[in-house]
Amino acid sequence: MTTLPVPARRGRPRRGRLLAAAALTAAGLALGPVPAVQAAAPAACTPQTGPYQWQLEKRLGLPEDGRASVADCEAVAALQKQLKLKQTGKADLVTYRMALVDDVRKDPNARKKCPVRSYRVTCIDLTRQVLWVQAGKTGKLLFAPVPVRTGLPGFETRTGWQEIYWRHKDHFSTIYDNAPMPYSQFFNGGQALHGTYHDLFTSGSGGCVNLRVADAEKLWNLLEEGDHLYIYGKKPTTVRAAAAPMSEEDRLVSEYFGSFDIEPSVTPDTPVTPAF
């Protein structure tokens, strides 16, 4: 014998269910609408006057008073985000240096100081502490500008035309206690282009042209033995930021890369957390 399934009850819902629904609706109307949950307001940027306050205020079109405000802090933090830096809102050395690199990115040779040749030329501007590679009659940019660290007074990076005569990817210094010199490309005696694990912005070199390791690797992959370098300018001396608007002479110095608060040091490059 087959038992047939009992069909589900169709039609109007039971009276009890209707009364329960009505009661819930009435309760909701009595209590009023549920307030929307508001998102927490973003924390205000805490102003911190940095050593490059005047310079970044000028670059960002802010009131030039040398004192950080909330508006200054927010503008500097936005710039740091654009430059892919830690967003502190403080007008510090790293932000200033990277902002200047960004400023010259499209046309680093606008001043026509680095000779244009049919062959590839690696240009190293000691004054602005920046390196790029160009080639051809138009000076086509093959390697975008990156920040560098060059020799301190008494350990100056040699200027003029140079040529890469030897390369060693995993080199260690024979002068500075076996310090690592990744992606070394030697151009004059013991002076070389190479990566550093040190903070690129807090000291000088013993004559080499230091780059962030990631930049040194990219440059290694582009250049080869026999490549030409042109090194010019003069690394500015260390001066401290003024607490008031600077003189024209000081302003010119301050526009150079890394001219404030750099501790002279030829400490060997020891591996630390890479700054890239």
Buried (B, 14 or more C-beta within 10 A) or exposed (E): EEEEEEEEEEEEEEEEEEEEEEEEEEEEEEEEEEEEEEEEEEEEBEBBBBBBBBBBBEBBEBEEBBEBBEBBBBBBBBBBEEBEBEBBBBBBBBBBBBBBBBEBBEEBBEEEBBBBBEEBBBBBBBBBBBBBBBBBEEBEBBBBBBBBBBBBEEBBBEBEEBEBBEBBEEBBBEEBEEBBBBBBBBBBEEBBBBBBBBBBBBBBBBBBBBBBBBBBBBBBEEBEEEBBBBBBBEBBEBBEBBEEEBEEEBBEBBBBBBBBBBEEEBEBBEEEEBBE
